[in-house]
Amino acid sequence: HKWRHGCTFRSCALILHLLDPFVKKLLLLSWDISIDCSTMAERTSTEVKVAVTMAPESSSSDADEKDQTFNDESMFKTGNAHGSSSCNDVFREFLESFAILWSLFLAECKKFTWIETKEFLKRRLPPLVWIPLYTFEKFRLDVTAGLVVGCMLVPQAMAYAAVAGLPAQTGLYTAFTPLILYCCLGTSRQMGVGPVALISSLLAQSIPACPRLCTPTLRPANFTLVDPYPACAAKCAAGAALDWNPEYQNMASTVALMVGVIMILLAPVLGWFMNFVPSPVIMGFTTGGGLIIAMGQLKDVMGYPIRKDRLHEGIHDFFAGLGQTHGTTCAMGVSAAVFLFVVRKLTQGRILWWKAAVPPWVKQAALLPWAFGLVVMYTGISANLNLSSRGVATVGAVPPGLPGMSVPRNVGDNIPKLISVTITIVIIGYLESIAVETKFANMFKYQIDPTQESYAQGLANVFAGLTMAYPAVGSFSRSSTNAAYGAKTPMCNFVAAMVVMICLLVLTPYLYHMPKVILASIVIVAALSLVEWDEFAYLFRTNKFEFLIILLTFLLTAFVALEMGIYVSVGVCGFVVLFQATQPKVTVVAHNRIFIYLPGSTSLAQSMNETDAKAVTEVLDSAEGDDALLFCHMEGGLIYAAAGQVRSILTHRLDVLANTRRIRNFVLDLKAMSFSDSTALKALIAILEDLDGRSIRACIVGPPKGLLILMPHARVHKKLRKVELFDDMDELRRSGWLTRDNSAAAA
């Protein structure tokens, strides 16, 4: 269905569509062949062994017969013995099936047109749309935005790699390959992809391996690499250097590869699935995650260990270790963080927390890559004053060169360990990217394709996994900078990637003296921008249930575990949505008229035509008086989750009416019921049985197909022998069923 509407590549979809039954047939036939042949071989071999075992001592002629028997068995093993004709029949059937599929393939290929293929290529390769319309002015704006974002991205990528527990070059790899892929496949003109703080923190807390290990010569004698996490809890010898754990980096690349594959496979339905993750869950998760990320970077600012997994543990360590603060490191970090925070507020038209009339030129100046300037300035200071000898931690050696291409090791073994964090990154990354893309698409009046975006980000992450990088998603800050500097096409991502490439090829020797505290300051300011306290206050005033959801998500994220917050909250929201969707909506029009609207219902006016509506009125009017009638109209789909509720509603209504009048007739109108499952049908049968026990006659108008199929069965027929069926209300009116005497009807 998707293929026929052009949502996937026609030719590829056609091949898959045709090869799917072919492959299934191949597997089934191969299974049949192996079963038949192995059964024949086992049976023949058993017969031979039994014959040989039971044979008495024989003469030379008997021995010749034995030899002949074993020769026959050998012939069977080579395919020339008993049973070969059966195997040949199976192969013949296989060839005939292949011939039919091949003829269908050729017939469908003739339906291809160049216009359809060209339209598809434009959807799946967006540069074919914007390159013919590209101008020098657009190129100038894209280059300007790309250069600014590239200068922002270099220090950010290195800082986010430190958050993820990875070396600086891994962050630069993540800021290189995915950007080039997104430029070729993305539909958003302003979104900048690459490493972000939240995804980096998720990796650091979820990968079951130690990011760094002691050097081989300085590890304790009893040191062992424990799996799962925390292996890095083992203490190194005093002053020991740490090596990056290659297994940890391998797992990070495996996560990127898994994220990409899931996004590609689920591209047509990923947008629909994300509708089940409400905004309060995302806000609560990002707020808790932002505080966790900022807390995790305080160790590099203060100069002493601070736990980062849970917020309350980090707060305790922060105040407990204030006496161990490293003065120089803290002064550099605080000054850099305050400067970056003021600059960020200026871009929002604020002076710190207060709105002010910020001149346009100031806002434009605030959008410059000040983080890059701080990194250059403090790196120069660190190198000239040799701050590393005074206790200021530096980045150290960064290997130059571009990343190579290789598949991560032990992918199959690592999938069960990493599937949880992968799913979380897919949910958070896709939602964040779609939110960013939608905002700027609405701002600049163009459309994005969510399915193509899933393909683009999926392929970008697949190549990230193959180039020793970790997952990359859309970044709000870099996308805002692209928009502010007038980026017109995804070419801005390519220009930013070229800046990163130059850094990898030329500038890595100069990164040796870069203070880690500057990178930590960049991350802290970016992480605090994720905190949305205003959203908490707004939901508290407007919707108490959504306030509880955002509060639950925040508490679980900040004080239990990052992924726990989103899983539990999405589960609670899904349960609430399912509960509300399956609750029948009841309208009691009069004492004897009840309308039950089930999931999937529209309205009585839309489901009934004019004839049925008139017939309902006439039936109800004719039933007024002693022969009281209870009329029940059901509309929508009766599923198992709502069956019990419907039964309770009708039973309660009958009990209420039994106290005031005697109900003798019951009309159940199911003509507008769109579908029903077996559990729902059993509930209907139970309702009709209850009516029979109350000596109330019952009839069904427009019985569902499932009930008609069950009617001939002896058990069901016995229960419903007194129930009459009518196609519509007009037939019920003309039949005179309501005017019959009860005893006559029973007879």
N, C-alpha and C positions, 0 to 999 in steps of 0.2 A: 504494500500500500504506500509506504514511504517512497519507494523507488518510483512508482508510477506518478507520483506528484513531484518528482524532481528534487527531493530533499537529500538524496545521496547521488554519488557519481553513477550515471546510468549504466555505463559499460561494466564498471566494477560490480555494481549491484546485480546486474544481469548475470555475470559470471558466477558470483556467489549464490545467486538464486538458483541457477541451474546446477551448480556443482554440489549444493547442499544435499539434494536427494541422491545425487550420484555418489557422494562420499558415504552417505548413510547406507546406500545399497551396497557399496563396496565393503563396508564394515560388516554388514549383516551377512553378506554372501561369504566373506572370508571366515566369519564365525561359523556359518553353516558348514563350509568346506572343512574347517579344522575339526569341528565336532564329528561330522560324518566320517572323515578319513581316520581320525584318531580312534573313533568307536570301532570302525572296521578293522583297523590294525590291531587294536587290543583284543577284539573278538577272535580274529584269525590267529593271533599269537597264542591266545589262551587255548584255542582248540588244538593247535599244534602241540603245545606243551602237555596238554591232557592226554592227547593221543600217544605221545612218546612215553609219558609216565606209565600209562596203563598197558602199554604193549608188552607182551611176554618175551622171554628170550627167544629170539628168532634166528633164522638161518640167514645166509648171505643174501637171499632174495628179499627178505624182510628189511635187511640193512639197506639194500638199494632203494626200497620204498621210503625208508626214513630219509635218506639223502635227498630223494625227490621232494619229500615234504618240506625239508629245510630250504631247498632251492625255490619252492613255491613261495615260502615266506620271504625270502630275499627278493623274489620278483615283486611281491606285494609292496615291499618297502620302496622299490624303485618305481612304483606306479603301474606295474603291468599285471597285477594280480586281481583277485576278486574285489569289486567295489569301484574299479576305475570308471566304469560307465556312469555310476551315480555322480562322481566328481565331475566328469565331463559334462553331464547334464547341467550341473550347477554353473560351470564356467560358460556353457552355452547361454544360459539365462542371463548371466552377467553381461556377455557381449551384446545380447539383444537389447538389454536395458541401456547400455552405453550408446548403441546405435540410435535409439529413440531420443535420448537426451541430446545427442549431437545434432540430430535433425531439428530439435526444438531450438537449440543454440543458434544454428544457422538461420532459422526463420526469424528469430528475434533480432539478430544482427542486421537483417535487411530493413528493420524498422528505424534504425538510427538515422538521424539527420544532423547535418553540420550545425544547424542553429541550436538544437538542443544541447549538443556537446559544448558549443561555445558559451552558451548561457551558464552551463554548469561550471565550466572553467572559470568564468568571471566570479561565480559565487565562492569557489574554493581557492582561487588565487586572486585576492583583491588587488594586487598591483596591476593586473590587467585592466582594472577599472580606472585607477587614479594616475597611472603613468602616462596614458595618452593625454590627460588633461593637465599634466604637470607643467609649471611655468617657472621662470627664473625667480620671480618674487616668492613663490611657495618654497623653492629650494633655499633661498636666503633665510627665510623664517625658520625652516626646518633645521638648517645648519646652526643658526643662532641658538635655538632651543636645545638642540642636541649637544652643543658644546657646553652650555651652562649645566644641563642635567648630567653630562658625562663627568664634569668636575665635581658635582655633588655626589655622583655615584661611586667614585673611586674610594673616598674615605668611608662612605656609608657601607659599601660592600665589605671592606675590611673589618669595620666595626661589627656588622651583623654576623660575619663569619666567626668572630670572637664569641658572640652570644651563642652561636650554634656549637661552640667547642671545636671549631675547625681552623686550620691555618689561614692566614690572610689571603694567600693566592687562591684558595677555594672560593672565597667570596668574590674575587675578581673574575674567576672562571664563570661563576653564576651570573655575573653582570656582563658577560660577553656573548657566549653562544645563544642563550635564550632570546636576547634582544634581536639578533640577526634573524632567527627563525620567526619571531613575531612580526618583524618588519615585512616578511614575505607572505604571512598568512593572516595577520590580524586585521580586524575591521575598524577598530577604534583609532582615531587620528591623533589623540593626545596621550593615551595611556602608556606609561612607562613600566615595563616589567623588570623583574630582577629580584634580588634578596630583600626581604622585609623582616622587621624585628619579631613579629608574632610567630611566623613560621620558623624562624631561627630558634626562638625559645622553645617551641614545641619539639623540635628535633633534639635539643639539648636535654630535655626532660624525658624523652620517650625512647631514644635509641639504647638498646640494652648492651652497651659496651662502654669502656672507659675512654674518654677523649685523649688523654695523655698518659704516658707511662714513664717510669724512671729509666734512666739510661742503663744499658745492660750491666755495666761495671759497678753501678751504685745502687742497684736494687737490693732490698733486704734478702737474706738467705731464704726466708720463708715466704717470699712474695709469689703469689699465684694469680693469674688472670681469671677472675671469677666471672661466670656467666649465669644469670643475667646481672644487670646493673644493681648496686653500685660496685663495680670492680675497682673504680678509682678511689675507693675509701682506704686502700692500703697506703701506709705511710712510707714515704721515700726517706732515704738517709739525709742527714742535714746538709743543705746546700746542693743537693743533687739536681742535675739538669733533667728536664723532661723531654721525652720524644713524643711526637704525634703518633697516635695509634692508627696504623693503616686499616685495621678492621673497622674502626669507627668511621673513618672516611669512606670506606667501601660501603658500609650500611647507609650512610647519608646519600651516596649516589644511587644506591638501590631504591631508596625511598623516592627519589626524583624520577627514576625510571618507572616505578609502580604508579606514581601519581599521573605521569603522562599516559600510560597505557589505560588507566581507568578513565581518564578524561576523554580519550579518543573513543573507547568502546561505549561509553555512556553519553556521548555528545548529544544524540537526539532527545534523550530523556532527562539530562542533568538539570536543565532549567526547570522542568516540571517538578522534579524531586526537591529542588531547593525551595519551592513554595511552602514546604512543610517546616522550614526553619524560620521562625518569625524574627522580626527585628529586635525585640527585647532580649532574645537569646544572644544574638550577635553583639548587641551593645554591652550586655553584662559580661560576656566572654572577653571582649576587647578591653573593657575597663579593668577587669581582674588581671588579664594578661599584660596590659601596659604597666601596672604596678609591679607585677612579678619581674618583668624585664628590667625596669628601672632599679628595683632592689638588687637584682643580680649584678648590675654594673657598679654598685657602690663600693665593692671590694677594690676595684681599680682606682677609684677616686680617694678612698680613705686609706688604702695601703695595708689593710689587714683582712683576714678571711671573714666573709659574710655569706651565710647560706642563702640559696636563691630558689629552692623548690617551693617553699611555702612562705606566705607573706609574714605571718606572725613569727616564724623562725628568723627571718631576715631582720625584722624590727628588733628582736631580742639581741641578735648578734651586733647590730649597729650600735645600740646604746651600751652594750656590755664592753665593747672594744674601743670606745672613744679615746681612752688613754693611749692607745697604740697608733693613733693617727700619724701618718707621714706628712709633715708640714708642706714640703715642696710639692708633692704629688697632689695634695688636697687643694692647695692654692691654685695650681694650674687647672685642675678639673672644675672647681667652682667658678673661676673666672670665665672659662670657656663655655660652661653650661649657661651661666647668666647671660652672656652675650648672645648666644644662639637663641635663648628663650625670648629675649627682647626683640631680636630680629624676626622671629616667627610671629610674635604678636603684632608687629608692625605690618607684616604682610596681610594680616586679618583686619587692619584698620583699628588696632587697639594699642594703647600704651599700657603695657602689662595687662591687668584685668579690666581696665576701664576703656569704654569706647571713646574715641576722640577723632577730631577732624585731621586725620593724617594726610598731608599733601600727597598728590599722586606720584610725584617724583621720589618721595621717600619710600612709598610702597614698592615702586619699581626697583629702587636701589636695594631694598630689603630682599628682593628675589634673587640677587646675585649669589653665586656659590660661596658664601662666607665660610662655610665649613671647610671647604678646600683651602681657603686662605689661612684659616686657623691652623690647619694641619701643616701647611708649608712653613708658617711662622714658628710654631712650636717645635717642628722638626729641626729647623735651623738653629733655634736656641739650644735644643738638646744636644745637637752635634757640636756646637761651638763651646758649650760649657761642660760637655761630657757628663750630662746629668745621670746617665746610667751608673756611673761610679758613685753617685750620691743616693742611690736607692730608687731612682725613678725607672720603672719597668718600661722597656721599649719593645717594638715589634720584632726586631731581629732580622735575620736574613730571610728574604723572600725570593724563591727560585724564579729566575727570569724565563720568558718563553711562553708560547701559547699551549693550551692543554692538548693532550693527545686523545685519540679515540680508542676506547676499550670498553668491553662489557664488564660490569661489576662481577666480582667473584661470588660464587655460592648463592646465586640469586634464588634458586629453588629452596635452599635451606633457610634463607633469611626471610622469605615471604611470611610465614606464620608469626615471626617475631615482630615484623614491621607493619602488618596489615592495619593495626589499630591507629597508629600515628598517620599512616597513609590516608585512611578514610577521613580523619580529622582535617588533614591538610587539604584534601580535595574539597571538603565542605567549606572551610574557612577561606581558602584561596579563591575558589570560584565565586563565592558570594561577595568577597571584597572586590574582586576584579569586575564583576558585573555591576556592582554599585558604582564604582569609579567610572566605568564606561558609560553607563546610563546617564550619569550626571552631566558629563561633558557632551554626550550626544544630544541631550535635550538643550544644553546651553548653546551649542553651535548648529542646531537644527539639521541633524543627519541621523541615520539609522544604523544600528549595529545588528549583527546576526549572532544571537547567543550560541547557536549550534556551531557556527564557524569559529567563534571565540573559544569554544571548548576544544575544537580540533587544533586551533593555533597554540593555545597554552599547553595542550597535551603533547603536541609534537615538540614544542620548545622544552618541556620537561624531559621528554625522552632523550633529546640530545644533551640536555644537562646531565642526565644520568650516565651518558656515554662519554662525557668529557670531564669526569671527576668533579662535577659541581653538585649542588643540592637544590631542592625545589625553588622555583622562581614563580612569583605571582605579580599581580598588579600593585603598584605603589601609589597611594593617594598623593603624597607630597611631591614625588617626581612628576606625576601626571598634572598636578596643579601648576608646577613650574613650566612644563611644556605648554599648557594652555595660556599661561601668563605671557610667555614669550612668542605666542602666535603660531605654534606648530600646526601645520595644515595636513600632514600625512604621517603615516608610520615611519617615514624616512628619518624622523628625529631619533628613533630608537637605533637605527643603523649608525648615525653620527655619534651617538653616545657610546655605542659598542666600539667604534674606532678610537675614541678617547681612551677607553679601557685597554684596548689592544696596544696602543702606544705606551701606556703605563706598564703593561706586562713585558713589552719588548725593550723599553729604554729606561724607565724610571725605577725599576725594582731595586737597584743598588742604593738609591737615595732613601729608601723606606726603612733602612736598618735602624736609624736613630729616632724613628717616629714614636712619641710617647703613647703608651696604651691608654693613658688617662684621657687623652683628647678623643680617641675613638669611643671611650666609655661615655664621655660628655655628649657626643653626638647621639649615641643610642638613648641616653636618658631623656634628652629633649624630645626625640622622636617618639619614645614610648609614652611619655606623659601626654602627648597629643592624642593618644588613644583613649584617654580617660574622659568619660562623658557623664559628669555628675548632673548636668542640666537635664539629661534624659531621665534620670532617676526622679528628680523633682517633678518633671512634667507628668510622668506616668503615675506618680503618687497622687497628683491632683485630678487626673482624668480617668484612670483605669486601675483599680486596686489589684485586679488579677494579674495584669501585665506587669505591675510593679513587683508583685511577689515572684513572677518568673524572672525578671531581670535581677532581683535581689538574690534569688536562689542560684542563678547562674554565676553571679559575681562571687558569692561566698564559696561555692564549690571550686571555682577556678582559682581563687586567690589562696584559699586555706586548705584545700584537699589536693587537687591535681588539675592541671590545665585541661586535659581532655575529658575529665570527669564532669566538668561544668557543662560542656556542650552536649554530652551524651545524655545525662540525666534530664536536662532541661528540654531537649528535643523529644525525649521519651514522654515527659509529662505533657508537653504541648500536643504531641501526637495522640496521646490517650484522651485528652480533653476534646480535641477535634473529632476523634472517632466517636466519643460518647455523645457529643452534640449532634453529629451527623446521623446517628442511628436512633435518636429520640423522635418518636412520632409526635407530630403537632396536631392536637385535638381541638376541634371547634364544635361546640354543642349549639346548634341553631335553635332548637326547641327541645321540649322534654323528650320527644321521640325521634329526633333527627341529629345524628352525629357524623361528623366528617373527620377522617383520619388522614393526615398528609404525611406520607412516608418519604424517606430520602429519594430524591429524583423527581418529586412531584412538582407540578406547576401551579395550577389553580383549577377550581371546579369549572369556572367559565371556559377555560381553554381545553379541558379534557372532555367536556360534554358538548355534543352538538345540540342544535336547537330542538330536534325531535326528542332526544333523551331528556333534556331539561324539562320539556313540557310533560313528558311521560312521568317523570319523577314527581312533579307537582300534582298531577292527576292521581297517581298512586297514593301519595301521602294524604291528599284531601279525602279520598275514598275510604281511608282507614280510620278517620277520626270517629270517636264514639266508644262503644263498649269493646269492640274488637280492636284493641289498641295495638299499634304497630311500632316496632323499633326499626328504623332505617339507618343502615351504616354504609357510608361510602368510603372506600379506601382508594388512595391514589399514590402512585410512585412505585418503588420497589420494596417488596417485603423480604428482608433478609433475616438470617438467623439472629443477628444482634438485636433486631427490633421485634422479633416474633413474641417473646415473652411479654414485652411491654404492651403490644396490641391485645394479647389475651387478657392481661390485667385490666386494661382500659374497658374492654367490653364486659368483663365480669363485674367490675365495679359499677358500670352504668346499669346493668341488669339488676344488681342488688339495690341500687338507689330507686329505680322505678318500681321494684317489687313492693316497696313500702307505701306507694301512693296509688298504683293502678296495676291491673293485671295485663301483662304483655302476652298476647296469644300468637303473634306473627312476627317473624324476624326476616328482614330482607338485607342480604349482604351484597352490595354492589361492588364487583371487582373488575368491571370493564376497563377502568382507567389504571389498573395495576399493571405496571410495565413488565415486571419479572418477579419471580419468587424462587427460593431454593427449597430443598427437601425438608429442612428444619422448619421453615415457615409453613409449608404445606401441612406438616404434622400438627403444628399449632392451630391451623385453621380447622383441621379435623377434630382436634380436642375441643375447640370452641363449639362446633356443631354438636358434638356429643353432649356437652354441658347443656345446650339448649334442649336436646331431647330429654334429658333428665328433668328439666324444668317444665316439660309438657308444652314447649313452644315450637310451633311449626317454623321451619326455616327453608329459605330458597336462596339460590346464588344466581346473581345476574352477571353474565360474562365470566364464567369460570375460567381460571387459568389453564393453560395447556397441561401443565404438570398434574393438576388435579384430575383432568379428564383421563390422563394415562393411568392414574392410580385407581380410578373408579372400578374397573373390571376386577381388580384383585378381591378375593373372597373376604379378607379381613376388613378392607376399606369399604367394600360394598355393604357389608353387614352394618357397619357404623353409620353409613350415609344412606341407608335404604329409604328413609323418609324425606330426604332432602331433594327438592326439585331444582332443576337447572333451566335457566332462560338465557337467550342470547343477549337481549337488551330489555330496557324498561318497558318499551312499547309492547313487546311480546308478553311480558308479565301482566300488563294491564288488560290486554285482550284475552288472556287465558282465564280470567275470573278466579285466579287462585286465592285472592284475598276474600272473596265472598263465599267460598266453600265452607261447609260445616267441618269443624275439627274432626268429629268422629267419622264423617264420610271420607275426609282426606286420609285419616289413619287407615280406614278399611281399604 
